[in-house]
Amino acid sequence: MLKLKENMLKKFVYNLFIIYAALSSVSLGEPTALDLQRRGFFKDREYFFLRSGNLQYVIQADRVDVGPAIMGYIFDASNVKDTGKGSAFNHNDNGVRSSALEVVMKNDFAFTAYGQQTRFGWIISEDAIPSVQAIWWADGIRVEETFCGLGNDGVIRRNITLYGGNIYGEEKIKLRLRLPAGNAAQQGKAIYVKFKDCSQAIAVVSEQQCNFNTNDGFVEIPLTITPQQKIKVETLIIASVPPKDGEDFSQRLSQLTDSNNVNKFKIQSQGYWSNISTIQTEDKLITKLFDNTRYALNGVPSAKGSVKVGPFQYGGEWVRDLSNITLGLTSSGHFELAHDVLEHLIRDMITNNGVAMIDGGYADPSREQFDQTGEYLYALRYYTDFTGDTSLVTAYREKLLALIERPLRPEFRDKTLMVHNSREFWEQTLTDGYELAYNMYVYVGLREAVKLAPLLGAENQIPRWNKTADEILNAMVSHPTHSLVDNGHFIKRRSVTGEVTARLTNPNGNSDVPTMVMNNHCIYPDASQALPIAMRIIDPKSELAKKTLDEVEKLRDTRWFDGGYDRYDSSSSINTPGPWPFATCFILRAQHEAGMFDRSRRTLQWLGDVEGGNSGSYYEEIPLIQGSQQNWIGIVQWTTAEIPFFFVRHYLGIEFENGDVVIRPALYPESKPVKADIRFRDGRMKLDISGAGTIKKATVNGKAVKVRPDGSIKLPKDFQSGDIVIRTK
């Protein structure tokens, strides 16, 4: 109880400080409340991503009172360049405050959601559609808002439910919903405006009476509520994105708000979500993170497969980001979205010469990111095995062959047989050297190429690709002078002259970052050192793996107290220092593969507790100070995808050997039974795992299967769908 009171006091003092800072901004020159709303990162702020077609609706949920706690941004999911909050189609001089629901009481006093007393998260709606729920109080009336994407035509449903929970007589109120601008038009029970070239509307589709103010651009719904009464109002947010010249939006609005079409959109969404994979267990951390991220992923890609990889931060696409995003899409059952992203990658982001896109462009050969080859090929093969869809491999054969061969060109390899260049994994420029992650992923790419060779009509290349992969791995682990192992653990990088690369060559950054305020810095350890363990390139329970993970453990709580890992030693950070969620995910996967379940569980718990755990959408990093880069830090969708990939690939242990399904569960010690319904090809894998431990016996569709010496089971080659029952000891 004392600890609870202490935490409540700390929270109160922090919130009081934020409010005071906002109120005193005029005299002190500090950010205003509006400035704080517009920041990408803010303490305890989370973002929820919803989508209908190319309408991407991003809900900003605050736990601190710097304005309405629940606001929404309208974006075009297909426009990857315009990612800043100011580019939202409903953003005006007051930000997106107009998107907040107002509950208007006596004397025209309007309540909006108050951060400290608003609860928000994902739920499954009454009609079985994942929805974002916000619960708050307007005086004595409990307000519940739920948001979800409906269909694929640019429609977001916003249901409002009122409960007369703490009132003592009849109260007359109004619900007020605003457009971002006035001079609007009315059509039936909808009001719409063209703002920033985007036609957008609010429609009321339930039975309540509405009053429209087209001059000021809002609709009011007058209501009378009595003690304990429940009133439900159903509304729609509709936007034409991307904007269409010459569109008759009035006619489109009439169609979209027709009750038959609204019902059709609901049925489409219900059908879609009924197909997506699920995990059920009494372990609430597992179900929370899997559910939150599988819901969030649907809001990420556009209808054509492009992705805003870093909302509020980055305006380009990377092959590495999108490839890893598809791992999460495939793992959670979003097969169609995974296909579209993978096709966008090979069609639009990889050249005929096999060069992979970096931040919307192509780097000089000395600064290419060689990991991107392996990341794409791994993601493509993972998708192909899971779905049975080989169309992308056969349709883009020539490009895929060019991608495989690109890093093997003689200018990128030397007598060590490893690849080398002047760019490191986190995109800093260093002296020419061998990067662990680059060489590992070139190795991975070659192994995946061997698996895909029959589909590529390249069986004759298998011996060469296998030989080259072996050469690279052997050099990484045991080259006499240039191996990427030192003192018994993997290292991040070694220069072509043989020295371990320990420092940034040309450190830079804003004046308040470690590389600028400290004289001495080091880039070791690095989270990428965990990748060969996570990918099982080496035995994850070997001494090399253990020593590497012990070295990487130094990245935890480097300059903070709450958990999480930095991407590399904080002394070399060119950003505001702090833990990086997606770098933390690399380490999580490696810890789990190594059987370090205490570390893995602690890491997973941090991902559940930190900003993003509630919404499924994570910041690139959690900054330690309110420094110069507060307005720069945004969401990185790669992290969202890491979570379901971890659960399916590492926790449930589903993998593939030459197209055959192999299952090696790795539940946490003392784990309760787990059931999973995983989308697989045209059917389902319905897993029933009795608990933690090694497999004692297993059946597939009622027939016993043999437990292999490594503790795994292999499903019959003809398995397409059915029950997989695993009993452990």
SULGICOR-V651288 format. One line per field, one symbol per residue. psi: psi as a letter, one per 20 degrees, with the letter a starting at -180 (. if undefined). burial: + if it has 9 or more other ideal C-beta (glycine too) atoms within 8 Angstrom, else -. A space follows every 10 residues. Layout:
psi=???
burial=???
This chain:
psi=gggghghhgg gggghhgggg gghjhghijr qrhhghhiqf pqpjpqpppq qocjoooopp oqiqnkapho qqporohini hniqhiiqij paikckhiip ppopaqkkpp qrppgikppq aqrprhkkpp qpppprpndj pppppppqpp bkklpppopp pppmhlqkap pprppppqri rblrqqockq pqqopljppq qpqojaiqqq ppnhgilrqq opqpqrpjqp pppprqppqn pqqppjpnhg ggggghiphh hghghggggg gghiiqqqpp rinhhghghg ghhhghhhjg qrhjirpnhm pjgqkrqqhg ghghhhghgg hjjmghgggh ghggghgiip rijjpqqolj aprqhikqoi hhghgghghg hggggghjoj hhghhkgghg hhgghgiiqh iiqaiijrqq ajprhjkqpr qpropghghg hggghghhhg highhikkhi iggggggggg gggggghjph ikrkppkjqq rgqpriiiqp oiqqgmqarr ijqhihiqhp rqjqaphiii ghghjkhroi jrhggghghh ghhiiplgka ijrqqrhrph hjpjrpqrqo ghhhhghggg gghijmhggg ggghhghhhr phhhhjoqqg roqhqmaijh ihpaqoiggg hhghgggggh ghkpaqoliq pppnqmqqqj qrqpppnppo cjbqonpoph arrqpgrqqo lipqqpprhj jrqpqqhjph qapopppr.
burial=---------- +--++--++- ++-++----- -+++++++++ ++--++++++ ++++++++++ +++++++-++ ++++++++++ --+-+--+++ ++--++++++ +++++----+ ++++++-+-+ +++-+---++ ++++++++-+ ++++++++++ +--+++++++ ++++--+--- +-++++++++ ++-+-++--+ +++-+--+++ +++++--+-+ -+++--++++ +++-++--+- -+++++++++ +-+-----++ -+++-++--- ++-+++-+++ --+--++-+- +-+-++++++ ++++++++++ +++-++++++ ++++-+++++ ++++++++++ +++++-++++ ++++++--++ ---+++++-+ --+---++++ ++++++++++ +++++++-+- -++--++-++ ++++++++-- -++--+++++ +++++--+-+ -+++++++++ ++++++++++ +++-++-+-- ++--++-++- +++++++-+- -++++---++ ++++++---+ +-++--+-+- -+++++---- ++++++++++ ++++--++-+ ---++++++- ++--+--+-+ --++++++++ ++++++++++ ++++++++++ ++++-++-++ ++++++++-+ ++++++++++ +++---+-++ --++++++++ ++++++++++ ++++++---+ ++++++++-- +-++++++++ ---++++++- +---+--+++ ----+-+--- -++++---+- ++++-+++-
